[in-house]
Amino acid sequence: MKTNVDEYLDDNINNIYNLKADVDSEKYFGLTKEIIENISKEKNEPSWVLDIRLKALELYDKLEDPTWGPDISYFDINKIATYIKHNVNEERSWDDVPEDIKLIFDKLGIPEAEKKSLAGVGAQFDSEVVYHNLTEKLKEQGVIYLNFDQAIKEYPELVKKYFTKAVPLTDHKYIALHYALFSGGSFVYIPKGIKLDLPLQSYFRLNEKGAGQFEHTLIVVDDDASMEFIEGCSAPGYNDLNLHAGCVELFVGKNAYLKFSTIENWSRNMLNLNTKKCYVEENGKIEWIMGSFGSKVSMLYPLSVLNGKNSKCEFTALSFAGKGQNLDTGLKVVHNAPNTSTIVNSKSISKDGGICTFRSNVLVKKQATNSNMTLSCESLMLDSISRSDTIPVNTLENNDLTFSHEASIGKISDKAIYYLMTRGLSEIEAKALIVQGFAEPISKSFPVEYAVEMNRLINLELEGTIG
Amino acid sequence: MKEILEIKNIYTIAEDDNSKEILKELNLSINYGEVHVIMGPNGSGKSTLANTCFKSPKYIITNGNIIFDGEDITDKSTDYIAKKGMFMSFQSPEEIPGVTIASFLKTIRSSQTDLRVNMMEFYKEINEKMQSLDMKKEYAQRELNVGLSGGEKKKNEILQMLMINPKLAILDETDSGLDVDAIKIVSKGINLFKNENNAVLIITHNTKLLENINVDKVHILVNGKIVKSGDRSLADEIQKKGYAEYLNNEN
């Protein structure tokens, strides 16, 4: 399938990611009580939301940076535009979205994909959502897909029931920061028994220099329901540090299914400190698909809590770290009930001194008998200055379980490169083909447009034309 | 007659061991339309010769020149030489996981031409060529050399040769480890490929592969040097008597 993105990429991929819109905006820098009160006022929020923000601010000031993982001590909240108000409204039609902003989403192929293969789309530009739409048919079935700020106003009871329940304010310093500043994101509710044929997609675009993005995504897939959600993220490159401290809270009901795909291509000045958690009830299944290409530093370890009998977690991830990138990713899973299972398939590629670290933290509780964990982590290094680590931590509180963990780290084979070159491929083409083949078992799980885009990102990465 | 390959006084050392020359004072000339055979005992430099022609990073040419299709390629890169029309069938081809044979052949085809590959015609061509090599259609969807048997790998090399349609095909021990039927299919593939505008250099241990092929010249390679050249009867003689006579000469 040839997509809009695809055609555009043929001509000029670099420019998509580097496009910047010139939009009137009002910015707040740093983090003070006054700023938070202002944000809350701008959003015209109920007081219980402001209370959460202020409590989070207190926690942020108290909590320390993590003592492990990549060094982020250079981070200074006062240099981050913590809230950016563009003078634009959220629209239901792309025609009403300001031209400059629409152009960027056009180039990213979002409106085109919406027509062809999506049931609903949300598009966030810096702090606020500029477009949100869902098909009429799904609205009639009771499906809710709204920008998060809107959902607070329209469905306060439903939001309250779940908001902060998967990821508490106290989790870590940057989640406290998130709750103090959260803005935009999506709220999804799929009622009992409703199965979506097409995915919903939210695209998060960061535009301003020095900007922070703090979107909150909350998805509830009620019993016997199923859906696929895709989130895409990108930003143009700047010299100043940008920050992404989003939060994703997912609730998968009994016999329900949620596929949550993320393709992240932040620019190389991005500090990506994202938090994701999912609760899965009896017979439910969460499937995570994660593609991490961008950012300067990423720290992201989605947690799945397998709360009900026979609940399942499947986790498929691909990271590609180039020059100056430190991608510290992985997953956490808690087996809380019998017959629960986890399947992990992770691959990472590092080049030009890039660092990929994969942390897995598996906790199997006493009651989680007859459970099954299969983890496989493979790393490919394209040169001898790059780094790749796999760090498993497993806590198994019962003996009645099946556990396997395979990890392999390898360097790209010179013999294989030579073999391909004798067929007329250049060294870069040969490496790209090997890397694409290595990534193939993962990329085939991606939505098709993203799989194509991913192969192009790999090619570009090897040609060294971005970053 | 026009030469397609001319190796002039080549000396080669290994990239990681410069103490000893693997090829020395080697001269070889192949014309368009010819089939040449190189025979020699283990360690005589047969594979080194093939890889030297292709400028493998494992070998360094310390002296001499290689002229291919009228151009001195001694300082050219592997992919340049391939694009110019040289092909080599590997003794043990590398596994490339996650890349299907079909998509690999398509990648090669795209790199050969500036035109867009017509997928319908392309698949038709693959199917025809696979059929002629007694390969099942499904093989096109297998990962390149991953989990293929020795025979399947060799057929896959010949399939690539037919799809690429080079000017010169060097077949490095393509017959080794193959049963009689597989050898027949390989020689069938060579005959399908061969015409007046290309040439084949077969590196082999035994003469079974040569039974159905018109051989123009046979060369005996011992200790990195061609010690004798002759017509096909030389191959038969080697098959009977072995290399003892030439080994003695050398020492």
Interface residues (C-beta under 8 A of the other chain):
Chain A: S413 D414 K415 A416 Y418 Y419 L420 M421 T422 R423 G424 L425 S426 E427 E429 A430 L433 I434 Q436 G437 F438 A439 E440 P441
Chain B: F54 S56 P57 K58 S77 T78 D79 A82 K83 M86 F87 M88 F90 P93 E94 E95 I96 P97 G98 V99 F104 T107 I108 S111 Q112 E143 L144 Q160 I164
